[in-house]
Amino acid sequence: MPTPTGSDTQIDEIFRQRFASIGKGVRPTQRRIIHSVLNGNNTLGLMPTGSGKSLTYWISGLALQGVTLVISPLTALMDEQAQKLAAHGCRVFVLHSGIDSRKQYQELIDLYNERETPEFIFLSPERLATDGFLEYVLQSIREKIKLLVVDEAHCISQWGLDFRPFYKEIPYFMRAIAGEMALPTVLCLTATLNPKDCQQICEDFAIQDAHVIRHDMLLRPAINIRVIKVPNENTKDEKFWALLGEHRQEKVLIYVDRKRGKRSVEQLCAQALALGFKAAYFHGDMKTEEKTEVIRQFKAGDLLTVFATSAFGMGIDIPDIRGVVHYLLTESAEQYYQQIGRVGRDGKPSWAVLYFSDKNVSVRQTWFIEKSYPSDQDVEWAFSNLTDNRTGKRSVNYFDEGDKTQSAYHYLVRSQVIQPVCKGLTSLEPFEKARGVSLPAFDDYRQATRTGLLIPTAIRTGKNEPEILQDMFHWLAEGKLKALRAPGKCLVIESFADTLPDELLQAIQADAAEKKGYRLALFDEFVSLLEGYTNSSEFHQQIGEYLGIDKFSRQRIHQTLSGDFVRSKSEVIVANILFQSGIPFTYEQRLYAPDGSHRLPDFTIRWNGKTFYWEHLGMLDLDDYAQEWALKKAWYEANFPGCLLTTEESSTLSQETKLLIAKRFGIKPRNED
């Protein structure tokens, strides 16, 4: 079906009014995604890093004229996006742990009372799954929520290494918000996704195949990749520091998956500083303001070398990073490709180097993948810790639990041996009535227990926990209560067994074993790619095949002066002469006839109010190719008479192209130099 055009004027007007400073216009893939969203379709957008994914939801959200919820996995990414939108005059509200909690409560109260309605609200999946007051406030503005954006959507897949368990809660959260109303349109965005993960995301968010929109160029072949296998860590260090010395004056990002200790981000950074590098480190345990400052200095050029864990990555936009080094190999091809996407966003030459050894492979398998899933003992201990080996209700502060309990919690919930009851407040004690307000029901709650703990209060008043919370949130939002300090949040869970049944433990372990096996297989496949490395171009092709990119799309590997990638060196000649002549063109833009049939012309040219379609013919000496061309030529003559331009493969292609341009457009191309 042809791309809809009914909202093109609206899209272009929003871009002109709000975002004209960031580019020349909305690109074809961006436009297709925006059209899909504005037509009410849940949509998955697959676009390479640096290609403008964010603009798709910026424009979609503004066009829908409501509130856009953006679920984002990293505080640095939320802050980055929020700052950009605010700079373009958008009203933005950000919720994450790095912002003062009392300030956030007041902003939620203001939102409830419609003192100011933001156009974009950024929050993490963990926040939406654990914050009851947030859910209550969003329910109050449910009719204004028009779009849900799931950024870095690969984090949804429980098969993938970047899986964030609370991403799975997003559909339930939205149903709780919407109530009886229709759910808002969903837009999922990511750069890299293998076919299995793509299928799961589409199932989770009811996305039809027709609304999975892929950028024509998902690969980044302009990044010069080198893979270097080393026999040991000492040899790696020698090569690494020599490489870094060669690129001392460039912005370089080094990925190291250790926060502290020997050969960690902190230790390597200290060594770099001692050697005179303008260096800093970046990892998830740093305070939000510390991470923000590293990003700011890296952007400004005050820092040129950053040692980081994978916490530095998704969505952080620093256009002039020239190189990325992987001191340790990643867990999969898609994670590697996502991370090297940090470089060369300004279109200038960029590079990536990955070092690995047999020991690195073994450590990644044993200490990263194997230990990322709970053992039998971990699950049993987590069950005991969460339930105290009793049936009934308990309040749990999810974020105070260790990693093993957090991991096991999600397995236990899926097995239905425990069940979340509500997103609660640990205690009612931090609240008091506003001056002059009479609230007998609140007085009853507070007098029920000395501590104000939620579950004992429910038992003694005969009310259930969700009812009490509904009252508390309502009074807080209406200004009838005020918080003396930030109230602690908890999840109220209910256990249906006092011991973990053996059959459930076995089922949990079978599920974990299946996912672990899948991740190990992905890792083995990536290691095979590394072992078989020959050159950068071939490596890009192999990653494209692994990611499920069709061969036709993978063949776009030759970069032109305009920055486009084309399939053949002959097309580079044509594209470069068009560019040098000042003739705007679009490469391989799908062309529809009135009957719905379509073709993919090599170049689409719009000139002085008329559109031309340029086909370069490379293999006319082959019978099949010649027959196909005869059919294609007849199609052009029937549907777009007088609009077809052609060149043929020859040793004089450059001259023929210039003559055709001079004849058709009246332009004499300038010399190539």
Secondary structure as the mmCIF struct_conf table of DSSP 4:
data_model
#
loop_
_struct_conf.conf_type_id
_struct_conf.id
_struct_conf.beg_label_comp_id
_struct_conf.beg_label_asym_id
_struct_conf.beg_label_seq_id
_struct_conf.end_label_comp_id
_struct_conf.end_label_asym_id
_struct_conf.end_label_seq_id
HELX_LH_PP_P HELX_LH_PP_P1 PRO A 2 PRO A 4
TURN_TY1_P TURN_TY1_P1 GLY A 6 SER A 7
HELX_RH_AL_P HELX_RH_AL_P1 ASP A 8 ILE A 14
HELX_RH_PI_P HELX_RH_PI_P1 PHE A 15 PHE A 19
HELX_RH_3T_P HELX_RH_3T_P1 ALA A 20 ILE A 22
BEND BEND1 LYS A 24 GLY A 25
HELX_RH_AL_P HELX_RH_AL_P2 PRO A 28 LEU A 38
TURN_TY1_P TURN_TY1_P2 ASN A 39 GLY A 40
STRN STRN1 THR A 43 LEU A 46
TURN_TY1_P TURN_TY1_P3 THR A 49 GLY A 50
BEND BEND2 SER A 51 SER A 51
HELX_RH_AL_P HELX_RH_AL_P3 LYS A 53 LEU A 64
TURN_TY1_P TURN_TY1_P4 GLN A 65 GLN A 65
BEND BEND3 GLY A 66 GLY A 66
STRN STRN2 VAL A 67 ILE A 71
BEND BEND4 PRO A 73 PRO A 73
HELX_RH_AL_P HELX_RH_AL_P4 THR A 75 ALA A 87
TURN_TY1_P TURN_TY1_P5 HIS A 88 GLY A 89
STRN STRN3 VAL A 92 LEU A 95
TURN_TY1_P TURN_TY1_P6 SER A 97 GLY A 98
BEND BEND5 ILE A 99 ILE A 99
HELX_RH_AL_P HELX_RH_AL_P5 SER A 101 TYR A 112
TURN_TY1_P TURN_TY1_P7 ASN A 113 GLU A 114
BEND BEND6 ARG A 115 ARG A 115
BEND BEND7 GLU A 119 GLU A 119
STRN STRN4 PHE A 120 LEU A 123
HELX_RH_AL_P HELX_RH_AL_P6 PRO A 125 THR A 130
HELX_RH_AL_P HELX_RH_AL_P7 GLY A 132 SER A 140
TURN_TY1_P TURN_TY1_P8 ILE A 141 ILE A 141
HELX_RH_3T_P HELX_RH_3T_P2 ARG A 142 LYS A 144
STRN STRN5 ILE A 145 ASP A 151
BEND BEND8 GLU A 152 GLU A 152
HELX_RH_3T_P HELX_RH_3T_P3 ALA A 153 ILE A 156
TURN_TY1_P TURN_TY1_P9 GLN A 158 TRP A 159
BEND BEND9 GLY A 160 GLY A 160
TURN_TY1_P TURN_TY1_P10 LEU A 161 ASP A 162
HELX_RH_3T_P HELX_RH_3T_P4 PRO A 165 GLU A 169
HELX_RH_AL_P HELX_RH_AL_P8 ILE A 170 ALA A 178
TURN_TY1_P TURN_TY1_P11 GLY A 179 GLU A 180
BEND BEND10 MET A 181 MET A 181
HELX_LH_PP_P HELX_LH_PP_P2 ALA A 182 PRO A 184
STRN STRN6 THR A 185 THR A 190
BEND BEND11 ALA A 191 ALA A 191
HELX_RH_AL_P HELX_RH_AL_P9 PRO A 195 ASP A 204
TURN_TY1_P TURN_TY1_P12 PHE A 205 ALA A 206
HELX_RH_3T_P HELX_RH_3T_P5 ASP A 209 HIS A 211
STRN STRN7 VAL A 212 ARG A 214
BEND BEND12 ASP A 216 ASP A 216
TURN_TY1_P TURN_TY1_P13 PRO A 221 ALA A 222
STRN STRN8 ILE A 223 LYS A 229
BEND BEND13 PRO A 231 ASN A 232
HELX_RH_AL_P HELX_RH_AL_P10 GLU A 233 GLU A 246
TURN_TY1_P TURN_TY1_P14 HIS A 247 GLN A 249
BEND BEND14 GLU A 250 GLU A 250
STRN STRN9 VAL A 252 TYR A 255
BEND BEND15 ASP A 257 ASP A 257
BEND BEND16 LYS A 259 GLY A 261
TURN_TY1_P TURN_TY1_P15 LYS A 262 ARG A 263
BEND BEND17 SER A 264 SER A 264
HELX_RH_AL_P HELX_RH_AL_P11 VAL A 265 ALA A 274
TURN_TY1_P TURN_TY1_P16 LEU A 275 GLY A 276
STRN STRN10 ALA A 279 PHE A 282
TURN_TY1_P TURN_TY1_P17 GLY A 284 ASP A 285
BEND BEND18 MET A 286 MET A 286
HELX_RH_AL_P HELX_RH_AL_P12 THR A 288 ALA A 300
TURN_TY1_P TURN_TY1_P18 GLY A 301 GLY A 301
BEND BEND19 ASP A 302 ASP A 302
STRN STRN11 THR A 305 ALA A 308
TURN_TY1_P TURN_TY1_P19 SER A 310 ALA A 311
BEND BEND20 PHE A 312 PHE A 312
TURN_TY1_P TURN_TY1_P20 MET A 314 GLY A 315
TURN_TY1_P TURN_TY1_P21 PRO A 319 ASP A 320
STRN STRN12 GLY A 323 HIS A 326
BEND BEND21 TYR A 327 LEU A 328
BEND BEND22 GLU A 331 SER A 332
HELX_RH_AL_P HELX_RH_AL_P13 ALA A 333 ILE A 340
TURN_TY1_P TURN_TY1_P22 GLY A 341 ARG A 342
BEND BEND23 VAL A 343 VAL A 343
TURN_TY1_P TURN_TY1_P23 ARG A 345 ASP A 346
BEND BEND24 GLY A 347 LYS A 348
STRN STRN13 SER A 350 PHE A 356
HELX_RH_AL_P HELX_RH_AL_P14 ASP A 358 VAL A 363
HELX_RH_PI_P HELX_RH_PI_P2 ARG A 364 ILE A 369
HELX_RH_3T_P HELX_RH_3T_P6 GLU A 370 SER A 372
BEND BEND25 TYR A 373 TYR A 373
HELX_RH_AL_P HELX_RH_AL_P15 ASP A 376 THR A 387
TURN_TY1_P TURN_TY1_P24 ASP A 388 ASN A 389
BEND BEND26 THR A 391 THR A 391
STRN STRN14 GLY A 392 VAL A 396
HELX_RH_3T_P HELX_RH_3T_P7 TYR A 398 ASP A 400
BEND BEND27 GLU A 401 GLU A 401
HELX_RH_AL_P HELX_RH_AL_P16 ASP A 403 ARG A 414
TURN_TY1_P TURN_TY1_P25 SER A 415 GLN A 416
BEND BEND28 VAL A 417 VAL A 417
STRN STRN15 ILE A 418 LEU A 425
BEND BEND29 THR A 426 THR A 426
STRN STRN16 SER A 427 SER A 427
BEND BEND30 LEU A 428 LEU A 428
TURN_TY1_P TURN_TY1_P26 GLU A 429 PRO A 430
STRN STRN17 PHE A 431 LYS A 433
HELX_LH_PP_P HELX_LH_PP_P3 ALA A 434 ALA A 434
TURN_TY1_P TURN_TY1_P27 ARG A 435 GLY A 436
HELX_RH_AL_P HELX_RH_AL_P17 PRO A 440 ALA A 448
BEND BEND31 ARG A 450 THR A 451
STRN STRN18 LEU A 453 LEU A 453
HELX_RH_AL_P HELX_RH_AL_P18 LEU A 454 THR A 461
TURN_TY1_P TURN_TY1_P28 GLY A 462 GLY A 462
HELX_RH_AL_P HELX_RH_AL_P19 GLU A 465 ALA A 477
TURN_TY1_P TURN_TY1_P29 GLU A 478 GLY A 479
BEND BEND32 LYS A 480 LYS A 480
STRN STRN19 LEU A 481 ALA A 483
BEND BEND33 LEU A 484 ARG A 485
HELX_LH_PP_P HELX_LH_PP_P4 ALA A 486 GLY A 488
STRN STRN20 LYS A 489 SER A 495
BEND BEND34 PHE A 496 PHE A 496
BEND BEND35 ASP A 498 THR A 499
HELX_RH_AL_P HELX_RH_AL_P20 ASP A 502 GLU A 531
TURN_TY1_P TURN_TY1_P30 GLY A 532 GLY A 532
HELX_RH_AL_P HELX_RH_AL_P21 SER A 536 TYR A 546
TURN_TY1_P TURN_TY1_P31 LEU A 547 GLY A 548
HELX_RH_AL_P HELX_RH_AL_P22 LYS A 551 ARG A 554
TURN_TY1_P TURN_TY1_P32 GLN A 555 GLN A 555
STRN STRN21 HIS A 558 GLN A 559
HELX_LH_PP_P HELX_LH_PP_P5 THR A 560 THR A 560
TURN_TY1_P TURN_TY1_P33 LEU A 561 SER A 562
BEND BEND36 GLY A 563 GLY A 563
STRN STRN22 PHE A 565 VAL A 566
BEND BEND37 ARG A 567 SER A 568
HELX_RH_AL_P HELX_RH_AL_P23 LYS A 569 GLN A 580
TURN_TY1_P TURN_TY1_P34 SER A 581 GLY A 582
STRN STRN23 PHE A 585 TYR A 587
TURN_TY1_P TURN_TY1_P35 GLU A 588 GLU A 588
STRN STRN24 LEU A 591 TYR A 592
TURN_TY1_P TURN_TY1_P36 PRO A 594 ASP A 595
BEND BEND38 GLY A 596 GLY A 596
STRN STRN25 HIS A 598 ARG A 599
BEND BEND39 ASP A 602 ASP A 602
STRN STRN26 PHE A 603 TRP A 607
TURN_TY1_P TURN_TY1_P37 ASN A 608 GLY A 609
STRN STRN27 LYS A 610 LEU A 617
TURN_TY1_P TURN_TY1_P38 LEU A 620 ASP A 621
BEND BEND40 LEU A 622 LEU A 622
HELX_RH_AL_P HELX_RH_AL_P24 ASP A 623 ASN A 639
BEND BEND41 PHE A 640 PHE A 640
TURN_TY1_P TURN_TY1_P39 PRO A 641 GLY A 642
STRN STRN28 LEU A 644 GLU A 648
BEND BEND42 SER A 650 SER A 650
TURN_TY1_P TURN_TY1_P40 SER A 651 THR A 652
HELX_RH_AL_P HELX_RH_AL_P25 LEU A 653 PHE A 665
HELX_LH_PP_P HELX_LH_PP_P6 PRO A 669 GLU A 672
#
